[in-house]
Amino acid sequence: MPESEVTLPDRVTSDIDRFVEEGEFLNWDQAVEELLTLGLSAYQTDTETTTEETVFTGSVDEQQDPAISEDDPGSGPMY
């Protein structure tokens, strides 16, 4: 496995120390590896799902109440 050297802010090193002390991770190496993996997974996007527009991602202007039919002249929006 390749090795890397990074400089981390004191806050980050304190958090990792605390995670290891609390037993969240066995050691610093495991903590850094798992936290980086989780961060990278969260950062990556799936282009197939982000480019397709679905019912849930369409703009509000494009959405229409299915109960309102354009065939019925009295079926305009009710206020």
PECORUR-V979292 format. One line per field, one symbol per residue. burial: # if it has 24 or more other C-alpha atoms within 12 Angstrom, else .. A space follows every 10 residues. Layout:
burial = ???
//
This chain:
burial = .......... .....#.... .......... ##........ .......... .......... .......... .........
//
